[in-house]
Amino acid sequence: MKSMEKITGFIQLIRPINCAVMGVAVLVGMIVAAQTFLLDEKTTLLGFITGFTFLAAANAVNDYYDRDVDAVNEPSRPIPSGVIQPKEALSYVFILSVIGFFTAFMTNKVQCLAIATVAWFLSMYYAMMGKRTGVLGNLVVSTCVALPFIYGGFAVESELSLILVLFATMAFFSTVGREVTKGIVDVEGDKLQSVKTVAVLYGSRTAALTAAFFYIVAVVLSIFPWVFDKVSVWYLPLVILADVGFILSSVFLLRNYSRENARTVKRMVLVCMVTGLLAFIVGTFGGG
């Protein structure tokens, strides 16, 4: 019974659904770069495992450093509940990291190993101190969201395509906007912990303006794949839907930058990001 509880604790520690999404992000980078779903099976498996294990390691180390705060706010989590000991969590991080580096190395691409190394260090930095820096932490998170797509591109091609660079850049800017929006939601708790978000430093109104700016930048960037004839006509319906969502999210946030509305906008933006992701997947087939 104890061993089963321990296994469950280790599974909960890494948030496997989020890890699977990260693995899929690498595969999306591969699909967009190769412009086909018919990918090499070995490369596909290695890419998914790398994305999965690196986020798993990041989630575990994050819970390790948050264990005192979680003891108050989330006492049922594996470490504060006593199911997983802090030293066990660190050992788990080490094992997951080794697996991730091994699979990155096995892709036989220097670029993949380099990107994996950068992503690992950024995620460790964020867990240890980056999250308290606020704005810098937002940029770190956004970079970690964009890197899996770049990693996937290099896993199947020696050079990055323009469309993949545009997509990764859009993912970066939209994530920065969402992180700034999240700062409005968490403003009271962040003040208590001296987290230097835009909302804490300059107020929720300025944070709303900042977030809206990043959303609009993402919308503007979404035009270029079509202008440069890098996508098919199938790109348009989904990207227009995503762009309308980003614009509406910006308008809603600027009209009402309360915590409750910011939470709603944050969810809307996530849907827009997923829609934009689908636009790039379907749009790469038949493009220029």
Backbone torsions as a table, in degrees:
resi	resn	phi	psi	omega
1	MET	NA	-43.1	179.1
2	LYS	-62.7	-43.8	-178.2
3	SER	-64.1	-37.4	178.1
4	MET	-65.7	-39.7	178.3
5	GLU	-64.2	-38.7	178.9
6	LYS	-65.6	-45.0	179.1
7	ILE	-60.7	-44.4	178.2
8	THR	-60.9	-39.4	179.1
9	GLY	-63.0	-42.6	178.5
10	PHE	-64.7	-36.9	178.3
11	ILE	-67.1	-45.0	-179.9
12	GLN	-64.2	-33.5	-176.4
13	LEU	-60.6	-34.6	-175.0
14	ILE	-93.1	-10.6	-176.3
15	ARG	54.1	71.8	-170.5
16	PRO	-57.8	-32.1	179.3
17	ILE	-64.5	-45.3	177.4
18	ASN	-61.7	-38.8	179.5
19	CYS	-64.7	-39.4	178.1
20	ALA	-64.2	-37.9	177.7
21	VAL	-62.6	-40.0	178.2
22	MET	-65.4	-39.7	176.1
23	GLY	-62.0	-40.5	178.0
24	VAL	-65.8	-35.3	178.5
25	ALA	-59.1	-40.0	176.7
26	VAL	-62.9	-42.7	179.9
27	LEU	-64.2	-36.7	177.5
28	VAL	-62.4	-42.5	176.6
29	GLY	-58.4	-39.4	177.7
30	MET	-65.1	-45.7	-177.2
31	ILE	-64.4	-44.5	-179.3
32	VAL	-65.1	-41.3	-178.7
33	ALA	-69.7	-42.8	-176.8
34	ALA	-85.6	-16.2	-177.8
35	GLN	55.8	41.5	176.1
36	THR	-161.6	152.0	174.1
37	PHE	-87.4	-11.6	-177.2
38	LEU	-85.8	75.8	-177.3
39	LEU	-93.7	157.6	175.0
40	ASP	-61.3	129.0	-173.3
41	GLU	-62.8	-42.1	-179.4
42	LYS	-63.9	-47.1	-179.7
43	THR	-62.8	-40.4	178.8
44	THR	-61.3	-47.0	-179.4
45	LEU	-64.1	-46.1	-179.7
46	LEU	-62.3	-41.2	179.8
47	GLY	-64.3	-43.6	179.6
48	PHE	-63.5	-45.2	-178.7
49	ILE	-62.8	-41.1	179.6
50	THR	-60.7	-49.8	179.2
51	GLY	-60.9	-43.3	-178.3
52	PHE	-63.1	-52.4	-173.4
53	THR	-70.2	-33.5	179.8
54	PHE	-68.6	-40.7	176.6
55	LEU	-69.5	-35.6	177.4
56	ALA	-60.2	-43.9	178.3
57	ALA	-63.9	-40.7	179.3
58	ALA	-64.1	-42.2	179.5
59	ASN	-65.3	-40.9	-178.9
60	ALA	-67.3	-44.1	-179.7
61	VAL	-69.4	-30.5	176.4
62	ASN	-63.6	-43.7	178.4
63	ASP	-67.9	-30.8	177.5
64	TYR	-62.7	-48.1	-178.3
65	TYR	-75.2	-20.8	179.8
66	ASP	-95.8	8.4	-170.5
67	ARG	-61.1	-33.8	179.8
68	ASP	-72.0	-41.2	177.8
69	VAL	-67.4	-42.3	179.8
70	ASP	-64.7	-26.5	179.0
71	ALA	-61.7	-26.2	178.5
72	VAL	-95.8	-48.6	-173.7
73	ASN	-85.7	-37.0	-176.5
74	GLU	-133.9	63.7	-174.5
75	PRO	-63.6	-16.0	-178.6
76	SER	-85.2	-6.3	179.2
77	ARG	-65.9	156.8	-171.3
78	PRO	-52.8	-42.9	-177.0
79	ILE	-76.0	-54.2	179.9
80	PRO	-62.8	-26.5	179.5
81	SER	-77.2	-12.7	179.0
82	GLY	90.2	-1.9	179.1
83	VAL	-66.0	-41.3	176.9
84	ILE	-116.7	127.5	177.8
85	GLN	-79.3	149.0	-179.8
86	PRO	-52.5	-41.5	179.9
87	LYS	-66.3	-34.9	177.6
88	GLU	-66.0	-37.6	179.0
89	ALA	-63.8	-42.2	179.3
90	LEU	-65.8	-39.0	177.0
91	SER	-63.5	-38.6	178.2
92	TYR	-62.8	-43.7	177.8
93	VAL	-59.5	-43.0	-179.7
94	PHE	-62.1	-46.4	-178.5
95	ILE	-63.5	-46.0	-180.0
96	LEU	-62.7	-40.0	-179.9
97	SER	-65.4	-42.3	179.1
98	VAL	-61.2	-43.8	178.3
99	ILE	-60.7	-45.4	-179.9
100	GLY	-61.8	-44.6	178.7
101	PHE	-66.6	-36.5	179.7
102	PHE	-64.6	-46.6	-179.2
103	THR	-67.7	-34.0	175.8
104	ALA	-64.8	-42.3	178.4
105	PHE	-63.6	-36.8	-176.3
106	MET	-71.9	-11.7	175.3
107	THR	-72.2	-12.3	179.0
108	ASN	61.9	28.9	177.0
109	LYS	-122.6	119.5	179.6
110	VAL	-58.9	-38.4	-178.5
111	GLN	-61.4	-40.3	-178.6
112	CYS	-64.6	-44.0	179.4
113	LEU	-64.8	-38.9	179.1
114	ALA	-65.0	-45.0	179.6
115	ILE	-65.1	-41.3	178.6
116	ALA	-61.5	-39.6	179.7
117	THR	-65.4	-45.0	177.9
118	VAL	-60.9	-45.5	-179.3
119	ALA	-62.0	-40.8	-179.4
120	TRP	-63.8	-47.8	-179.6
121	PHE	-64.2	-38.5	178.6
122	LEU	-64.4	-42.8	-179.1
123	SER	-67.0	-37.4	177.6
124	MET	-67.8	-41.9	178.5
125	TYR	-61.0	-42.9	-178.9
126	TYR	-62.4	-43.7	-178.9
127	ALA	-65.4	-39.8	-175.0
128	MET	-77.6	-41.3	-176.6
129	MET	-149.6	-21.3	-173.0
130	GLY	-61.4	-35.7	-175.8
131	LYS	-63.8	-25.7	-179.2
132	ARG	-83.1	-10.3	-179.9
133	THR	-81.8	-10.1	176.6
134	GLY	71.6	-99.1	-175.4
135	VAL	-60.0	-47.4	178.6
136	LEU	-61.2	-39.8	177.2
137	GLY	-62.4	-38.1	176.5
138	ASN	-59.5	-43.2	-179.8
139	LEU	-66.7	-37.2	179.0
140	VAL	-65.2	-47.2	178.5
141	VAL	-59.3	-44.8	-177.7
142	SER	-65.3	-36.8	176.4
143	THR	-65.0	-41.2	179.5
144	CYS	-66.6	-27.1	176.1
145	VAL	-74.1	-37.6	-177.1
146	ALA	-77.8	-33.1	-173.6
147	LEU	-60.5	-37.5	179.8
148	PRO	-58.0	-34.6	178.7
149	PHE	-68.0	-41.3	177.0
150	ILE	-64.5	-42.5	178.1
151	TYR	-57.8	-47.6	-179.8
152	GLY	-60.8	-38.1	179.2
153	GLY	-63.3	-45.1	180.0
154	PHE	-71.2	-23.0	179.8
155	ALA	-66.5	-26.1	-176.9
156	VAL	-116.4	-15.6	-179.8
157	GLU	-133.5	153.9	-179.9
158	SER	-80.9	-22.4	178.2
159	GLU	-130.0	152.0	179.7
160	LEU	-82.3	137.8	176.0
161	SER	-80.6	155.4	179.9
162	LEU	-60.1	-39.4	-177.4
163	ILE	-64.6	-36.7	179.6
164	LEU	-70.7	-38.0	176.9
165	VAL	-62.4	-43.7	178.5
166	LEU	-62.4	-43.7	-178.9
167	PHE	-63.3	-46.3	179.8
168	ALA	-62.5	-38.1	179.4
169	THR	-66.7	-40.9	176.7
170	MET	-62.9	-41.7	178.2
171	ALA	-61.3	-39.3	179.1
172	PHE	-62.5	-53.3	-175.6
173	PHE	-66.1	-40.4	179.6
174	SER	-66.9	-33.3	178.0
175	THR	-71.4	-38.7	175.5
176	VAL	-58.1	-45.5	178.4
177	GLY	-59.0	-42.7	-178.5
178	ARG	-68.4	-37.7	178.4
179	GLU	-66.6	-38.8	177.1
180	VAL	-65.8	-39.7	176.0
181	THR	-61.9	-41.9	177.9
182	LYS	-59.7	-32.9	178.2
183	GLY	-63.8	-30.1	175.8
184	ILE	-68.4	-41.2	179.8
185	VAL	-62.8	-41.5	-173.4
186	ASP	-97.4	15.1	-169.6
187	VAL	-57.7	-41.4	-177.0
188	GLU	-66.5	-47.4	178.7
189	GLY	-65.3	-37.5	179.6
190	ASP	-65.5	-34.9	177.3
191	LYS	-62.2	-43.2	-179.3
192	LEU	-64.0	-32.2	-178.1
193	GLN	-99.8	9.4	178.2
194	SER	57.0	38.0	175.9
195	VAL	-83.5	124.2	-170.7
196	LYS	-88.3	64.1	176.5
197	THR	-79.3	167.6	176.8
198	VAL	-59.8	-41.0	-179.1
199	ALA	-63.6	-38.8	179.9
200	VAL	-71.5	-44.6	-175.5
201	LEU	-74.5	-40.3	-170.6
202	TYR	-124.7	-2.2	178.1
203	GLY	99.4	160.3	-175.7
204	SER	-66.5	-33.2	-179.8
205	ARG	-64.0	-46.8	178.6
206	THR	-64.0	-37.3	177.9
207	ALA	-63.6	-40.3	178.6
208	ALA	-63.6	-43.0	177.8
209	LEU	-62.7	-41.8	-179.9
210	THR	-64.4	-46.7	179.5
211	ALA	-61.4	-44.7	180.0
212	ALA	-60.9	-39.5	178.0
213	PHE	-58.3	-46.4	-178.6
214	PHE	-67.3	-36.2	177.0
215	TYR	-63.5	-42.2	-178.7
216	ILE	-68.6	-36.2	175.5
217	VAL	-59.1	-43.2	178.5
218	ALA	-61.8	-39.7	178.8
219	VAL	-63.8	-45.8	179.7
220	VAL	-60.8	-43.1	179.8
221	LEU	-63.2	-30.0	-177.4
222	SER	-67.0	-16.4	-179.7
223	ILE	-75.0	-33.3	-171.0
224	PHE	-62.7	-39.0	177.9
225	PRO	-56.9	-36.1	179.3
226	TRP	-75.6	-41.0	179.2
227	VAL	-61.6	-40.3	-179.1
228	PHE	-84.9	5.6	178.0
229	ASP	57.5	43.7	-179.5
230	LYS	-102.8	-1.6	-178.4
231	VAL	-135.2	162.1	178.0
232	SER	-87.0	175.2	-179.4
233	VAL	-64.3	-21.9	-180.0
234	TRP	-67.5	-15.1	177.9
235	TYR	-68.0	-36.0	-169.6
236	LEU	-62.5	-50.4	-175.9
237	PRO	-58.0	-44.0	-177.4
238	LEU	-73.2	-40.3	-178.7
239	VAL	-70.3	-34.1	175.9
240	ILE	-63.6	-41.9	177.6
241	LEU	-61.2	-44.3	179.1
242	ALA	-64.2	-44.0	-178.1
243	ASP	-64.8	-40.6	176.4
244	VAL	-60.9	-40.4	177.6
245	GLY	-62.6	-42.8	178.0
246	PHE	-63.9	-42.2	-179.8
247	ILE	-65.7	-45.0	178.0
248	LEU	-63.1	-40.0	178.1
249	SER	-59.6	-41.9	179.1
250	SER	-63.7	-45.2	-179.6
251	VAL	-62.6	-47.2	179.9
252	PHE	-60.1	-40.6	-177.5
253	LEU	-70.2	-38.0	-179.7
254	LEU	-71.4	-31.1	178.0
255	ARG	-75.3	-32.2	-176.6
256	ASN	-147.6	100.8	-177.3
257	TYR	-103.0	35.4	174.1
258	SER	-72.8	163.2	-179.9
259	ARG	-60.1	-42.0	-176.9
260	GLU	-64.6	-44.2	-179.2
261	ASN	-70.9	-36.7	178.1
262	ALA	-61.9	-36.4	177.6
263	ARG	-64.1	-41.4	178.1
264	THR	-64.3	-44.4	180.0
265	VAL	-62.4	-39.9	179.7
266	LYS	-58.4	-40.0	178.0
267	ARG	-69.7	-40.5	178.2
268	MET	-59.8	-42.9	-177.9
269	VAL	-64.2	-36.8	178.3
270	LEU	-61.7	-41.8	177.1
271	VAL	-63.0	-41.4	178.3
272	CYS	-62.2	-39.3	-179.4
273	MET	-66.1	-41.5	177.8
274	VAL	-65.1	-40.6	178.4
275	THR	-63.1	-41.9	176.9
276	GLY	-63.2	-37.2	176.4
277	LEU	-60.4	-45.1	179.0
278	LEU	-65.3	-35.2	179.5
279	ALA	-61.3	-41.9	-179.9
280	PHE	-70.2	-36.1	-179.9
281	ILE	-64.7	-50.8	-177.8
282	VAL	-74.0	-28.4	-176.5
283	GLY	-76.5	-21.7	-178.2
284	THR	-72.1	-19.1	-179.4
285	PHE	-89.2	118.5	-179.2
286	GLY	92.5	5.0	178.1
287	GLY	-79.3	176.9	-178.0
288	GLY	-76.3	NA	NA
